[in-house]
Amino acid sequence: MSRSAKWSLRLLMFLTITFALMLSGVFDPLADSMKYTVTNLMNYIPTEKLEPYPDRVEDNYFTMYIMFNALVAAVIVFSGEKLVLLARNS
């Protein structure tokens, strides 16, 4: 398989798994429990324009939710690729 086909397949699998995880809502409780902690930590970062606190909480919640789903999807794609490689070599 060519290099570009491998990367295209990896990207397609990553996006598919991320989308499926986001639809399942499996990381919703984790992102919800961390949104205030992350927002309070980010209050220490100076910015030019301050947004109201509730807007920042919702923005951080959505960012955390996407980040957790993308991180797990990347781990799944990496693990799946390693399992396929091990299966081919044995």
trRosetta pair geometry for C-beta under 8 A, 3 or more apart (Angstrom, degrees):
i j d omega theta_ij theta_ji phi_ij phi_ji
1 5 5.0 -118 179 88 94 126
1 6 5.5 114 119 -60 117 89
1 9 7.9 -17 171 -1 146 142
2 5 4.6 93 59 8 83 105
2 6 7.0 -145 95 -8 44 86
3 6 5.7 -53 -151 33 32 113
3 7 6.5 24 156 -12 66 106
4 7 5.9 -55 -146 41 34 107
4 8 6.1 37 154 -22 66 107
5 8 5.6 -53 -144 37 31 113
5 9 6.3 32 155 -19 64 106
6 9 5.8 -57 -150 37 28 110
6 10 6.3 30 152 -19 64 106
7 10 5.4 -49 -144 36 35 114
7 11 6.2 35 156 -18 66 105
8 11 5.8 -55 -147 38 29 109
8 12 6.2 30 154 -19 64 108
9 12 5.7 -54 -144 38 30 112
9 13 6.2 29 157 -16 65 107
10 13 5.9 -59 -148 39 27 108
10 14 6.2 29 154 -21 64 109
10 77 5.9 95 -155 178 79 132
10 81 7.3 5 -104 -70 104 135
11 14 5.6 -53 -144 36 30 114
11 15 6.3 25 159 -14 65 107
12 15 6.1 -57 -146 40 27 106
12 16 6.1 27 156 -18 64 111
13 16 5.7 -57 -142 39 29 111
13 17 6.1 25 161 -15 66 109
13 77 5.2 133 108 -111 117 108
13 80 7.4 -124 167 72 150 150
14 17 6.2 -59 -145 39 24 105
14 18 6.2 25 157 -19 62 110
14 70 7.9 39 177 -150 101 73
14 73 5.3 102 -156 142 64 114
14 74 6.3 29 -130 -87 112 60
14 77 5.1 -29 -78 -47 81 154
15 18 5.7 -54 -143 38 29 113
15 19 6.2 30 158 -19 64 107
15 73 8.0 92 -63 167 13 151
16 19 5.9 -57 -148 37 27 110
16 20 6.3 26 155 -17 64 108
17 20 5.6 -54 -145 38 32 111
17 21 6.2 32 156 -18 66 106
17 72 7.9 -134 143 110 114 82
17 73 4.0 151 100 -134 110 98
17 76 5.4 -162 -171 78 159 140
17 77 6.7 -156 20 -52 149 93
18 21 5.9 -57 -148 38 29 109
18 22 6.3 27 155 -19 64 107
18 69 5.2 97 -151 140 74 103
18 70 5.4 21 -118 -95 125 60
18 73 4.2 -50 -65 -42 75 165
19 22 5.7 -55 -147 36 30 110
19 23 6.4 28 155 -17 64 106
20 23 5.8 -55 -147 38 31 109
20 24 6.3 30 154 -21 64 108
21 24 5.7 -55 -145 35 32 111
21 26 6.0 -71 -158 33 79 113
21 27 6.9 32 164 -1 107 111
21 69 4.3 165 103 -143 124 98
21 72 6.2 146 -122 80 163 124
21 73 6.2 -131 4 -61 139 100
22 25 7.6 35 174 -67 33 47
22 65 7.4 87 -125 150 88 102
22 66 7.4 12 -98 -106 121 62
22 69 5.1 35 -65 -137 79 167
25 28 4.4 -6 -174 -21 86 128
27 30 4.9 -55 -162 45 71 116
27 31 5.6 69 139 -22 89 103
27 65 6.1 149 103 -142 107 64
27 68 4.1 174 -170 110 155 137
27 69 5.8 -146 28 -60 142 77
27 72 7.4 -170 -56 -3 134 141
28 31 6.0 -59 -142 41 28 106
28 32 6.0 28 159 -21 65 112
28 65 6.7 22 -101 -122 54 115
29 32 5.6 -58 -141 39 30 113
29 33 6.2 26 161 -19 66 107
30 33 6.1 -58 -147 36 27 106
30 34 6.4 7 160 -5 62 114
30 64 7.8 -142 117 148 83 114
30 68 6.1 133 93 -119 130 165
31 34 6.1 -70 -144 46 29 100
31 35 6.4 50 157 -55 66 94
31 61 5.6 98 151 -164 103 68
31 64 4.2 154 -136 106 92 108
31 65 4.0 14 -103 -74 172 73
31 68 6.1 -130 -63 7 100 138
32 35 6.1 -32 -148 -7 29 116
32 61 6.6 35 -98 -141 50 114
34 37 5.2 -65 -158 47 59 115
34 38 5.5 55 149 -22 89 107
34 64 5.7 -175 86 -160 117 159
35 38 6.1 -57 -144 40 28 107
35 39 6.2 26 158 -18 64 111
35 57 5.4 75 151 -170 113 79
35 58 7.9 27 -167 -86 140 25
35 60 5.4 135 -151 99 77 102
35 61 4.0 -4 -107 -81 134 86
35 64 6.4 -141 -86 22 71 145
36 39 5.6 -55 -143 39 32 111
36 40 6.2 32 158 -19 66 106
36 57 6.5 3 -89 -128 61 112
37 40 6.0 -57 -149 36 27 109
37 41 6.5 24 154 -15 63 107
38 41 5.7 -56 -148 38 32 110
38 42 6.1 27 155 -16 67 110
38 60 4.8 177 101 177 119 132
38 64 6.1 -173 -6 -66 165 129
39 42 5.7 -58 -143 41 30 108
39 43 6.8 49 151 -39 61 93
39 53 7.1 92 164 -163 134 79
39 56 5.2 121 -139 123 110 104
39 57 4.9 -28 -67 -94 160 65
39 60 4.9 -159 -69 22 85 159
40 43 5.7 -35 -157 6 35 119
41 44 6.5 -51 -178 19 43 109
42 45 5.4 -39 -164 19 60 115
42 56 7.1 -161 90 178 128 124
42 60 6.7 -163 12 -93 149 134
47 50 6.3 134 76 -80 109 57
51 55 4.6 -98 157 84 119 126
51 56 5.3 143 84 -55 112 91
51 59 7.7 49 92 0 159 144
52 55 4.9 88 66 8 84 106
52 56 7.2 -158 94 -6 43 88
53 56 5.7 -60 -149 37 34 110
53 57 6.4 38 155 -25 68 103
54 57 5.5 -50 -147 31 35 115
54 58 6.6 29 158 -13 66 104
55 58 6.1 -57 -151 39 32 106
55 59 6.2 31 152 -18 66 109
56 59 5.6 -55 -143 40 33 112
56 60 6.0 30 158 -17 67 108
57 60 6.0 -59 -147 40 26 107
57 61 6.3 32 152 -25 63 106
58 61 5.5 -48 -145 31 33 116
58 62 6.6 30 157 -15 64 103
59 62 6.0 -58 -152 37 30 107
59 63 6.3 29 151 -17 65 110
60 63 5.5 -53 -142 40 34 113
60 64 6.1 36 158 -20 67 106
61 64 6.0 -57 -148 37 27 109
61 65 6.3 29 154 -22 63 108
62 65 5.6 -53 -146 34 31 115
62 66 6.5 27 157 -14 65 105
63 66 6.1 -58 -149 39 29 106
63 67 6.1 29 154 -21 65 112
64 67 5.5 -56 -143 38 30 114
64 68 6.3 30 160 -19 66 104
65 68 6.3 -54 -149 34 25 107
65 69 6.6 19 156 -12 60 110
66 69 5.9 -62 -149 42 31 109
66 70 6.0 26 157 -17 68 111
67 70 5.9 -58 -142 40 27 107
67 71 6.1 28 159 -21 64 109
68 71 5.8 -56 -145 35 27 112
68 72 6.4 21 160 -13 63 108
69 72 6.1 -60 -148 40 28 105
69 73 6.2 29 155 -20 64 110
70 73 5.6 -55 -145 38 31 113
70 74 6.4 34 155 -21 65 104
71 74 5.9 -54 -151 33 29 110
71 75 6.6 27 152 -16 63 105
72 75 5.6 -53 -148 37 35 112
72 76 6.3 37 152 -21 67 105
73 76 5.6 -53 -146 36 32 112
73 77 6.4 31 155 -18 65 104
74 77 5.9 -53 -146 37 31 109
74 78 6.3 30 155 -16 64 108
75 78 5.8 -56 -145 40 30 111
75 79 6.0 28 157 -17 66 110
76 79 5.8 -56 -142 41 28 108
76 80 6.0 29 158 -20 64 109
77 80 5.8 -55 -144 38 27 112
77 81 6.4 29 156 -20 62 106
78 81 5.9 -57 -150 35 28 110
78 82 6.5 24 154 -15 64 107
79 82 5.7 -56 -148 39 32 110
79 83 6.3 33 153 -20 66 106
80 83 5.7 -53 -146 36 32 111
80 84 6.4 32 155 -18 65 104
81 84 5.8 -52 -149 35 31 110
81 85 6.4 33 152 -19 63 107
82 85 5.5 -53 -147 37 33 114
82 86 6.3 34 154 -18 66 104
83 86 5.7 -52 -146 37 32 110
83 87 6.3 33 154 -20 65 106
84 87 5.7 -54 -146 37 31 112
84 88 6.4 31 155 -19 64 106
85 88 5.9 -55 -148 35 30 110
85 89 6.4 20 157 -13 64 111
86 89 5.9 -62 -145 41 30 107
86 90 6.3 18 162 -15 66 113
87 90 6.3 -64 -143 37 27 103
